[in-house]
Amino acid sequence: MNKTLPLCLTVCAALAVLLTGCGRENEFVAPPPPPVELALPYQGEVTVYTPVAGQTRARDTVEIRARVKGYLQTVDFEPGTMVEEGKLLFTIEPELYEAALQSAQGQLASAEASRELADTTYQRNEQLFTSDAISELDLLRSKAELDLAEASVSQAKAAVESASLDLGYTQIYAHLGGRISRDLVTVGNLVGSGEPTLLATIVQMDPMDVYINIDERSLLKMINKYGASGGARGSKVAVQLELADGSLYPLTGTLDYVGNTVDAMTGTIEARVSFPNPEGTLIPGLFGKVLFAERSPDAIVIPEGCIQQDLAGSYVLVANAENVVEMRYIEKGPLVNEGRVVSKGLEPDERVIVNGIQRARPGAKVAPQNPANAQS
């Protein structure tokens, strides 16, 4: 009897503990809402830049060619440097052309002497014909000889002028100020044999043009804003140039030409932007983007880093009045200094999650950590 009593007491105690445990409620506590930072979109005037791809091209390019035959005697410039208009560049041996000029001048002197003799003879024959000392035929013959002598003088003068030009062509000058290429022919080589030999090229460096192709929609917008010329005349639309490395060219350019026909194949029209280039920073053939500035007076702008992407498009996460996360699919506009312009899909009073995005889930609550912007 005494041995079974402790066993019964133990069983009763265990049953009491089990019954007590079954009567307690679940004590699981949900984690607190994740902390996030919220910000209202910036709303105000921003400058929006529309980029158009283009390529630099020299306004003028000159090919330096040998116009007379001869051996190249001197090269009078440093390759790749700036040369001024009128600078001596090349010399071709002049001796042959100096001799030709002297010969032509001698022939001119002979022709002029013959003309003087023919003129004197004709004047004398006129007097003799008046006194019936010679026949009319003799007078006409002397007049023809005078006319022939006059023609010979004209021909000799032309020969002198031609020889003088040929001699002048032995010294080749820069007809345009700009940057010159290397000498394509070295001293001692025969040039001008058969065809004018290309010796060098000069490209004008200031101003430097950038040619672009503007699409129809942008063209119509420009016409509505600046008139039928698209700003190419009169208003002079100011633009900037973004270089291939992403840097901005420091000087402002102007749109000074818009073509007269839209290309039916591409739907674009050619235009030209001119940039001052006093330091020669821009060279022909560079690729870049011409940036057309347009002021947007009431734009909505958000930080670029808070924009997410999925298969449906770009979106941001916002917190509603109850601090519950919601998705807003947006249409992205251009990138400006203040951030990314939102063209559609976001209201200016919506609180955008800018930090802690990875902890926020649509439909779940969040805990704003910046009361000034949270407005909870």
Residue pairs with C-beta under 8 A, 6 or more apart in sequence:
32 367
33 323
33 364
33 365
33 366
33 367
34 356
34 359
34 360
34 364
34 366
34 367
35 356
35 359
35 366
35 367
35 368
35 369
36 319
36 353
36 355
36 356
36 357
36 359
36 360
36 366
36 367
36 368
36 369
37 353
37 354
37 355
37 356
37 368
37 369
37 370
37 373
38 319
38 351
38 352
38 353
38 354
38 368
38 370
38 373
38 374
39 302
39 303
39 351
39 352
39 354
39 370
39 373
40 348
40 349
40 350
40 351
40 352
40 373
41 300
41 301
41 302
41 342
41 346
41 348
41 350
41 352
42 300
42 301
42 302
42 338
42 339
43 298
43 299
43 300
43 301
43 348
44 297
44 298
44 299
45 295
45 296
45 297
45 298
45 299
46 295
46 296
46 299
46 301
46 336
46 337
46 338
46 341
47 293
47 294
47 295
47 296
47 336
47 337
48 293
48 294
48 295
48 296
48 299
48 333
48 334
48 336
48 341
49 240
49 291
49 292
49 293
49 294
49 334
49 336
50 218
50 291
50 292
50 294
50 334
51 242
51 289
51 290
51 291
52 212
52 213
52 214
52 218
52 289
52 290
52 292
53 212
53 213
53 287
53 288
53 289
53 290
54 210
54 211
54 212
54 213
54 273
54 287
54 288
54 289
54 290
55 210
55 211
55 285
55 286
55 287
55 288
56 208
56 209
56 210
56 282
56 283
56 284
56 285
56 286
56 288
57 208
57 209
57 210
57 211
57 284
57 285
58 178
58 203
58 204
58 205
58 208
58 209
58 284
59 204
59 207
59 208
59 209
59 274
60 176
60 178
60 203
60 204
61 201
61 202
61 203
61 204
61 284
62 174
62 175
62 176
62 178
62 201
62 202
62 203
63 198
63 201
64 89
64 90
64 172
64 174
64 180
64 198
64 199
64 200
64 201
64 202
65 196
65 197
65 198
65 199
66 72
66 90
66 92
66 169
66 172
66 185
66 191
66 192
66 196
66 197
66 199
67 169
67 192
67 196
68 92
68 97
68 166
68 169
68 170
68 192
69 190
69 191
69 192
69 193
70 92
70 93
70 94
70 96
70 97
70 170
70 190
70 191
70 192
71 92
71 93
71 188
71 189
71 190
71 191
72 90
72 91
72 92
72 185
72 186
72 187
72 188
72 189
72 190
72 191
72 199
73 91
73 92
73 93
73 94
73 187
74 90
74 91
74 187
75 89
75 90
75 183
75 186
75 187
76 87
76 88
76 89
76 90
76 91
77 83
77 87
77 89
77 180
77 183
77 200
79 180
79 181
79 182
79 183
80 179
80 180
80 181
80 182
81 179
81 180
82 177
82 178
82 179
82 180
82 205
82 280
83 89
83 174
83 177
83 178
83 179
83 180
83 202
84 174
84 177
85 174
85 175
85 176
85 177
86 173
86 174
87 173
87 174
88 171
88 172
88 173
89 172
89 173
89 174
89 180
89 199
89 200
90 171
90 172
90 183
90 199
90 200
91 170
91 171
91 172
92 169
92 170
92 171
92 172
92 191
92 192
93 170
94 167
94 170
94 171
97 163
97 166
97 167
97 169
97 170
98 167
100 163
100 166
100 167
101 160
101 163
101 164
101 166
101 167
103 163
104 156
104 159
104 160
104 162
104 163
105 160
105 163
107 156
107 159
107 160
108 153
108 156
108 157
108 159
108 160
110 156
111 149
111 152
111 153
111 155
111 156
112 153
112 156
114 149
114 152
115 146
115 149
115 150
115 152
115 153
117 149
118 142
118 145
118 146
118 148
118 149
119 146
119 149
121 142
121 145
121 146
122 139
122 142
122 143
122 145
122 146
125 134
125 138
125 139
125 142
126 139
128 134
128 138
128 139
129 135
129 136
129 138
129 139
172 199
174 180
174 202
176 202
176 204
177 202
177 204
178 202
178 203
178 204
178 205
179 202
179 203
179 205
179 280
179 283
180 200
180 201
180 202
181 200
181 201
181 202
182 200
183 199
183 200
184 198
184 199
184 200
185 191
185 197
185 198
185 199
191 197
191 199
203 284
205 277
205 280
205 282
205 283
206 276
206 277
206 278
206 280
207 274
207 275
207 276
207 277
208 274
208 275
208 277
208 282
208 283
208 284
209 272
209 273
209 274
209 275
210 241
210 253
210 272
210 273
210 274
210 275
210 288
210 290
211 270
211 271
211 272
211 273
212 270
212 271
212 272
212 273
212 290
213 263
213 266
213 268
213 269
213 270
213 271
214 222
214 230
214 258
214 268
214 269
214 271
215 267
215 268
216 262
216 267
216 268
216 269
218 292
219 230
219 258
219 262
219 269
222 230
222 231
222 237
222 292
223 230
225 231
226 235
226 237
227 234
227 235
229 258
230 237
230 255
230 258
230 271
231 237
231 255
231 258
232 255
232 256
232 257
232 258
232 271
233 256
236 254
236 255
236 256
237 254
237 255
237 292
238 252
238 253
238 254
238 293
239 252
239 253
239 254
239 255
239 273
239 290
239 291
239 292
239 293
240 248
240 249
240 252
240 253
240 290
240 291
240 293
241 248
241 249
241 253
241 273
241 275
241 282
241 288
241 289
241 290
241 291
242 248
242 249
242 288
242 289
242 290
242 291
243 249
243 286
243 288
244 286
244 287
244 288
248 291
249 275
249 281
249 282
249 288
251 275
251 276
251 277
252 275
253 273
253 274
253 275
253 276
253 290
254 273
254 274
255 271
255 272
255 273
256 272
256 273
256 274
257 271
257 272
258 269
258 270
258 271
258 272
259 269
259 270
259 271
261 269
262 268
262 269
263 269
263 270
273 290
275 282
296 341
299 333
299 336
299 341
300 341
300 342
300 346
300 348
301 336
301 338
301 339
301 340
301 341
301 342
302 316
302 339
302 340
302 342
302 346
302 352
302 354
303 339
303 340
303 354
304 335
304 339
304 340
305 354
306 316
306 317
306 352
306 353
306 354
306 357
307 314
307 315
307 316
307 330
307 332
307 340
308 314
308 315
308 316
308 317
308 357
309 315
312 329
313 329
313 330
314 329
314 330
314 331
314 332
315 327
315 328
315 329
315 330
316 327
316 328
316 330
316 346
316 352
316 353
317 325
317 326
317 327
317 328
317 352
317 353
317 357
317 360
317 362
318 325
318 326
318 327
318 328
318 346
318 350
318 351
318 352
318 353
319 325
319 326
319 351
319 353
319 366
319 368
319 374
319 376
320 326
321 376
322 365
323 365
323 366
323 367
323 368
323 374
323 376
324 363
324 364
324 365
324 366
325 353
325 360
325 361
325 362
325 363
325 364
325 365
325 366
326 362
326 363
327 362
328 345
328 346
328 350
329 345
330 342
330 343
330 344
330 345
330 346
331 342
331 343
331 344
331 345
332 340
332 341
332 342
332 343
333 340
333 341
333 342
333 343
334 340
334 341
335 341
346 352
351 368
351 373
351 374
351 375
353 360
353 366
356 366
356 369
359 366
360 366
368 374
368 376
